[in-house]
């Protein structure tokens, strides 16, 4: 497995966390390059995990450090950032969620929002496995065991915890036990 490709659309004047990791600012180009990346990974016997569904490019801050909120209308997002994931919904078996609030969908970050996960499933049409982004990122407030519970209740299938903090790993393990 590889947590790639990152198929978030680049937007000028947004946080640099996407920056040069993006394939660009054009939906069709990002879709095409994302498709090539997915095919290349699969050809190399690597299962791709496309990220950050439903789209991270418009974030004004880095979700590793704080919680971004995107206030654009859903119709705009469906033609732009969300469109790439809709275009590639059947290409990858796994997608990674974004720790972002999409205020026109819900007030909670996507990873722990049942409304946003349902939107990903129904409107974007991604029916395969959803993995959370790292549950120890600062965009999610509260403790990791509570966020693990909320992510699973929202509809995520796999929990991702990356920072190696043994206390947090035990909290998640205790929750899952």
N, C-alpha and C positions, 0 to 999 in steps of 0.2 A: 504494500500500500504506500501511496505517496499523497500527501496533502497538496495536490496540484492537479489541474491547473487552477490558478487564481484567475477567474474570468470576470472580475469586477471592472466596470467601466471607469475609465479615468475622467475626472472632471477638474478643470482648472479652478484654482482658488479653494480647493478642498484639502483635507489633511494629506500630508506626504506619505502616510503609512501605505497608501495604495501606490501612488507615484509610479516609479519605473517598474514596479512589479506587475502593472497592468499591461495588457496587450494593446491598449490604446483607448481613444475616445469615440470610436465609431462602432456601433452595435454590430454591423455586419462583419467588420474586420475582426472584432474580438470573438464573435461567434465562430468564424472560420478558423482563426488561430487556436481557439479553445478546442475545437473539434480535432484539429491536427495534433494538438498536445495529448488529448485523450487517446486518440488512435495510436500515437507513438508510444505512450506508456503501456497501453494494452499489448501492443506488438512486442514489447520488451518484457511481458509477463508481470507488469506492475499494475495493480488496481488503482485507478485514479480516484481522487476525492476532490470534486470541484468545489470551489469556495468563492465567496462567502454568501450563500443563498439567503435572502433574495437579492442582495446587492449592497456593497459596502462603499462604492465610489463617491457618493455624495456626502459622506461623513465629514464633519468639520473638525473632528478630534480623533485621536488614536484610541480605539477600544481597548488596547492593552492598558491604557492609563485612566480613561474615564468613559462615561456612557454617551455615545453620539445619539442625536435625534435627527431624523430626516422628516421634514414637514411637507415635502412635495406631494401633490395629488397622485392618487393611485393610477389614474389614466396616464399621467406623464411617466411614472415609474414603469408601467407595463409596456410602454413604447421604447423605453431606454434601458435602465439598469436591470429590471426584472426580465426584460425580453430575452436577454442572453441566456439566462437560466431556463426560460421557457423553450428557447430554440434547442438547447442541449439536454433537455430533461430526460431523454431516453438514451443518452450517450454514456453516462457514468452511473455506476451502481450505488454510489455514495456521494452525498453533498454535505458540506459543513455549513452550519448556521452562522449567522452574523449576530454579534451582541450589539444590536442597534434597535432603537425605538423607531418604528415607522408610524408616526403619530396619526396618520389617516386610517390606520388599521387597528392599532391598539396602543395603550400607554406603557406596556411592558416591552422589554427587549425581546427580539424575535425568538431567541433560544428558549425562553421561559414563557412565551405567549402562545396559548392554545389558538387564539384567533389568527396570529401570524403563521403558525405552523399549518393550520387548516387552509389558510390562503395559499401557502406554498404547495400544499397537496392538491387543492381544488382549482385555483385560478392559474397558477404557474404550471401545474400538472405533474410535479415531481412526486412519484409514488414509491421511489426506492428508499434505501436507508438514509436517515439523517443522523449525522454526528454533530455534537456540539463543538463549538470552538472551545478553547481552553477554559475550563470552569474557574480557573484561578485569576483570570484577567480582571482588571479593576472596573470594567464596565458593568460587571455584575456585583451588586452590593450584597451584603449578608454572607453567611458561611457556605462553604462548598457543598455540605450535605443537603442543606435546604435548596440550593440551586440545582443540585442533582435531582432531587425530588421534583422540583418545579419543571425542569427540562423533560423528564420522563412523562410527567402528567400532561405537559403541553403537546407531546407527540414525538419527541426525539427518540431515536432508537439506541444510540450509543453515546456514552459520556466520555469526554476527553479531558484529562487532567495532566498538565505538562510540567509544572514547576518543580516537581521532586520533593515537595514539602511533606515529610512523613506524617506530620500531624493531620494535614489535609487529606492525605491518602487514607489514613485510618478513619477519618470522619466519613469519607465516601464509602469505604469498606463496611463500616458499621451500619450505615444507612442501607446498603445493599444486602446485608446479612439477614 
